Amino acid sequence: MGKLVVLTLLGAGLALIGERLVAFRQRINAYREVEPVEPQNCHLIEGLENGAEDIDILPSGLAFISTGLKYPGMPDFAPDEPGQIFLMDLNEQNPRVQSLNISDGFDRASFNPHGISTFIDKDQTVYLYVVNHPHMDSTVEIFKFEEQQHSLVHLKTIKHKLLKSVNDIVVLGAEQFYATRDHYFTNFFLAQLEMFLDLCWTSVLFYSPREVKVVAKGFSSANGITVSPDKKYIYVADVLAKNIHVMEKHDNWDLTQLKVLRIRNILSEKPEISTEYANNGSVLQGSSVASVYQGKLLIGTVFHKALYCVL
């Protein structure tokens, strides 16, 4: 009888693991085949060989690009080089990237940039907020952009016990931003187990000097975040669930979910959204962001290259 119980429990455990494995591979699109959709006027951006994880474009057409993200379990083509912020002027006929100098006093050797967001003050001063993972921790760095000098002046480092495993941010005021937490656990093994079991424990945080709080939770993996042009709604991409959450922003910075947009039939002949670019990995691997400015499209990747297209 004892052996039968052991075999029964073992069989049930293996069945559960098998079911979770199949479900996990479906969530990460392991079985998907991509048919290329490539505009004629596209080319790789020279100088971006180590990722372009996030891109933020100013109304003037200046694009900030974060590169060099190092993350456990992820390919790294330049392990000894720190991360950088590049600038690209999309008003130029043949735009090129230029690395921005960072002011003295900032630990550039451990710079590991992830998501970025810009904020323009009333006096038109541009500030760049950068999610940073020095030594695999999570901080938010605030820089002042000096356009004439093509440089970033480091102003402040923000740390908080809730700002763990931060992926992306969207800034709405001076030191006021929403941030996504893409894993509940910070331990690499537990974070992988969390994704495998689809625990849906990730969240969106609000930060200000006066208050830090969780404003939305229950995501499989809260990833990209942005705000509507009228500043009334926040959009959160749940990458593993393959959907986008539309959330209303309240005066106290709380968020209320209005609806969930699930992208369907993206590879069919009649998709519900238009596909401007698709590639099977022969050109780009691990794409993470796409930004548009006046008919010009920038596509970035977590660890690979970046693409510039004229639509």
C-alpha positions in Angstrom: 0.0 0.0 0.0 2.8 2.4 0.9 4.5 1.9 -2.5 1.2 2.5 -4.3 0.8 5.8 -2.5 4.3 6.8 -3.4 3.8 5.9 -7.0 0.5 7.8 -7.1 2.0 10.9 -5.6 5.0 10.7 -8.0 2.7 10.3 -11.0 0.6 13.2 -9.9 3.7 15.4 -9.4 5.1 14.5 -12.8 1.7 15.2 -14.4 1.6 18.6 -12.8 5.2 19.5 -13.9 4.3 18.4 -17.4 1.2 20.5 -17.5 3.1 23.5 -16.2 5.9 23.0 -18.7 3.4 22.9 -21.6 1.6 26.0 -20.3 4.8 27.9 -19.8 6.1 27.1 -23.3 2.8 28.4 -24.7 3.0 31.6 -22.7 6.5 32.3 -24.0 5.4 31.4 -27.6 8.0 28.6 -27.8 6.0 27.0 -30.7 5.3 30.1 -32.7 6.7 30.5 -36.2 7.0 34.1 -37.4 6.5 35.2 -41.0 8.6 38.2 -41.7 7.0 41.6 -42.2 9.8 44.0 -43.1 9.4 47.5 -44.6 11.7 48.4 -47.5 13.4 51.2 -45.7 14.9 49.5 -42.6 18.5 49.1 -41.5 20.4 48.2 -38.4 21.6 51.1 -36.3 25.4 51.3 -36.4 26.9 51.5 -32.9 24.1 49.6 -31.1 25.5 46.1 -30.8 24.6 45.3 -27.1 20.9 45.9 -26.8 18.6 48.9 -26.9 16.2 47.8 -24.2 14.2 51.0 -24.0 13.7 54.1 -26.1 12.0 57.4 -25.2 11.5 60.1 -27.8 11.1 63.8 -26.9 8.6 65.9 -28.8 11.6 67.5 -30.5 12.6 64.2 -32.1 15.6 63.5 -29.9 15.5 59.8 -28.9 17.2 58.4 -25.7 18.2 54.8 -25.9 19.3 52.6 -23.0 21.9 49.9 -23.8 24.0 47.2 -22.2 21.5 45.6 -19.9 22.9 42.7 -18.0 20.5 40.2 -16.5 20.9 36.7 -15.0 20.3 34.0 -17.7 20.4 36.4 -20.6 23.0 36.6 -23.3 25.6 39.3 -22.9 27.8 40.2 -25.9 29.9 42.8 -23.9 30.2 41.4 -20.3 33.0 43.8 -19.4 31.4 47.0 -20.7 29.0 49.1 -18.5 25.7 50.2 -19.8 25.3 53.5 -21.7 22.6 56.0 -22.8 22.7 56.9 -26.5 21.1 59.9 -28.2 19.7 59.9 -31.8 18.2 62.9 -33.6 15.4 61.7 -35.7 15.2 65.0 -37.5 18.4 64.2 -39.4 18.2 62.7 -42.8 20.5 59.8 -41.8 20.4 59.8 -38.0 23.2 58.3 -36.1 23.6 57.4 -32.4 25.9 59.2 -30.0 26.9 58.1 -26.5 26.0 60.6 -23.9 28.7 61.5 -21.3 27.7 61.1 -17.7 28.9 63.5 -15.1 31.7 62.7 -12.6 30.6 61.3 -9.2 28.3 58.7 -10.7 29.4 55.1 -10.6 29.5 54.4 -14.4 31.3 51.1 -13.9 28.2 49.5 -12.4 25.7 51.3 -14.7 23.1 48.7 -15.8 20.2 50.6 -17.4 16.8 49.1 -18.0 13.6 51.1 -18.6 13.8 54.9 -19.1 11.4 57.8 -19.1 11.8 61.6 -19.7 10.2 64.5 -18.0 10.2 68.1 -19.2 9.9 70.8 -16.6 8.0 74.1 -16.9 11.3 75.8 -17.9 11.8 73.2 -20.6 14.6 71.5 -18.8 14.7 67.8 -19.8 15.2 65.1 -17.1 15.9 61.5 -17.8 14.8 58.8 -15.3 16.6 55.5 -15.7 15.9 52.2 -14.0 19.3 50.9 -13.0 20.4 47.5 -11.7 23.9 48.1 -10.1 25.1 44.7 -8.7 21.6 43.3 -9.6 19.9 45.7 -7.3 17.2 48.1 -8.4 17.4 51.9 -8.2 16.0 54.8 -10.2 18.6 57.4 -11.4 17.7 61.0 -12.2 19.7 62.8 -14.8 19.5 66.3 -16.2 20.0 66.4 -19.9 22.5 69.0 -21.2 21.8 69.2 -24.9 24.6 71.5 -25.9 27.2 69.4 -24.2 25.6 66.1 -25.2 25.8 64.9 -21.6 23.8 63.8 -18.6 24.3 65.3 -15.1 23.5 62.9 -12.4 21.2 64.5 -9.7 19.9 61.7 -7.5 19.6 58.0 -6.8 16.2 56.7 -5.6 16.0 53.5 -3.6 13.1 52.0 -1.7 12.2 48.6 -0.3 9.3 48.3 -2.7 11.4 49.2 -5.7 12.6 45.7 -6.3 13.0 43.9 -9.7 11.9 47.1 -11.4 11.5 46.9 -15.2 10.1 50.1 -16.5 8.9 53.5 -15.4 6.8 56.4 -16.6 7.4 59.8 -15.1 4.5 62.2 -14.6 6.0 64.9 -12.4 9.2 65.8 -10.6 10.1 62.6 -8.7 6.7 61.2 -9.3 6.4 58.1 -11.4 4.8 54.7 -11.8 7.1 51.6 -12.0 6.5 48.0 -13.0 7.9 45.1 -10.9 8.3 42.2 -13.3 9.1 39.6 -10.6 8.0 39.2 -7.0 11.2 37.3 -6.0 14.6 38.8 -6.5 16.4 35.4 -6.2 17.1 34.1 -9.7 15.9 30.5 -9.0 12.7 31.7 -7.2 12.0 34.2 -10.0 12.2 31.4 -12.6 9.9 29.2 -10.5 7.5 32.1 -10.2 7.2 32.4 -13.9 7.0 28.6 -14.4 4.1 28.4 -11.9 2.4 31.6 -13.3 1.9 33.0 -9.8 0.7 36.4 -11.0 2.4 38.2 -8.1 3.9 41.2 -10.0 2.7 44.7 -9.6 2.7 48.4 -10.5 4.1 50.9 -7.9 3.7 54.6 -7.5 6.6 56.6 -6.1 6.8 60.1 -4.8 9.0 61.6 -2.0 5.9 61.6 0.2 4.4 58.2 -0.6 5.3 54.9 -2.1 2.6 52.3 -2.7 1.4 49.4 -4.8 -1.4 50.7 -7.0 -2.1 47.6 -9.2 -1.2 43.9 -8.8 -2.1 40.4 -10.1 0.1 40.5 -13.3 2.0 37.5 -14.7 4.9 39.8 -15.5 4.3 43.5 -15.4 6.6 44.9 -18.0 6.3 48.1 -20.2 4.3 51.0 -18.9 3.3 54.3 -20.5 0.7 57.1 -20.2 -2.0 58.3 -22.6 -1.4 61.7 -24.3 -4.0 63.4 -22.0 -2.3 61.9 -18.9 -5.6 60.3 -17.7 -4.8 56.6 -18.4 -1.9 54.3 -17.7 -1.1 51.3 -20.0 0.7 48.3 -18.6 2.0 45.4 -20.8 1.8 42.0 -19.1 4.3 40.2 -21.3 3.6 36.6 -20.3 -0.2 37.0 -20.4 0.1 38.7 -23.8 -2.2 41.6 -22.9 -2.3 45.3 -22.2 -4.1 46.7 -19.1 -5.8 50.0 -19.5 -6.0 51.8 -16.1 -7.6 55.1 -15.0 -5.4 57.4 -13.0 -7.0 59.1 -10.0 -6.0 62.3 -8.2 -4.5 60.3 -5.3 -2.4 58.3 -7.9 -4.4 55.1 -7.4 -5.2 53.1 -10.6 -8.5 51.5 -11.5 -8.5 48.9 -14.2 -10.9 49.8 -17.0 -10.3 46.9 -19.5 -7.7 44.4 -20.7 -6.7 44.5 -24.4 -5.7 41.1 -25.6 -3.8 41.1 -28.9 -5.4 38.4 -31.0 -4.8 36.9 -34.4 -1.6 38.9 -34.9 -0.2 36.4 -37.4 -3.5 35.8 -39.3 -4.4 37.5 -42.6 -6.9 39.7 -40.7 -5.2 40.8 -37.5 -7.0 43.1 -35.2 -4.0 45.4 -35.1 -1.5 46.2 -37.9 1.9 44.6 -37.9 4.5 47.1 -39.0 7.5 44.8 -38.5 8.1 41.1 -37.7 11.3 39.1 -37.9 12.1 35.4 -37.1 15.4 36.3 -35.4 17.5 36.6 -38.5 17.8 40.4 -38.0 16.6 41.1 -34.4 16.5 38.9 -31.3 14.6 39.6 -28.1 12.8 42.8 -29.2 11.6 44.9 -26.3 10.4 48.3 -27.5 9.2 50.2 -30.5 8.9 54.0 -30.7 7.5 56.1 -33.6 8.3 59.7 -34.5 6.8 61.3 -37.6 6.8 58.2 -39.7 10.1 56.9 -38.4 10.2 53.7 -36.3 12.9 52.6 -33.8 12.9 49.0 -32.6 15.1 48.0 -29.7 16.1 44.7 -28.2 17.0 43.4 -24.7 20.5 42.2 -25.6 20.9 42.3 -29.4 20.8 45.1 -32.0 18.4 47.9 -32.9 16.6 48.8 -36.1 15.6 52.1 -37.8 12.8 52.2 -40.3 11.0 54.8 -42.4 7.4 53.8 -42.6 
